[in-house]
Amino acid sequence: MKKTVLIIAALFTIGTATTQVVLKNKQYKNKNKDRFSVKENVVYYDGKALAKYQAKTYSLDNGELVEEYNLQMVDNKVDNKQIIGDLIDFVSDRHKGAEVEVEIDANGSDFKL
């Protein structure tokens, strides 16, 4: 009986901790998305041009039509890779789950190929 109570208590603690981490990550993502805006074909981050839309493409993936947006970074000196991930999330949400690719010019970039 004592082992059962300990197992239930351990599972409850793990479940609570996991829920808190997931909720914290969602709050972070939502806060960061508020920092993005779009004017014409340019995406801004905190009012500064970050990327521009280059193309919208369609393809078939396992017989399913897939919409994809391709963006080019305006400034290839991004020191925080998380901003690129947040940009992808923002554009994907903006276009209802479309796939998103972000291109970074390797010339003079912080990202070594």
C-alpha positions, 0 to 999 in steps of 0.5 A: 500500500505504501509503495502505491501511494509513493508511486502515485505521489511521484507520478503526480509530481512529474505530471505537475512539473511537466505541465508547468514547463509546457505552459511556461514555453507557450507563454514565452512563445506567445509573448515573443510573437507580439514582437513581430509585425508585417508591412507589405512583404517585410517582417519586422521584429521590434520595429526593425526589418528582419526578413522579407517574403521571397516566394510562396510555393505549393507541393505535394507531400504524400498526395497532400497539397502543402503550402510553403513560404520562403523568407530571406533574412534582411540582416544575416547578423542574427546573434540569437537563433531563437529569433529565427525559430520564433519567426518561423512560428509567427509566419506559420501561425499567420498562414494557418500552419503553412511550412516556412523556410528562412534563408540566411546569406552565408556571406558575412553571416554568424552561421558558419557553413 
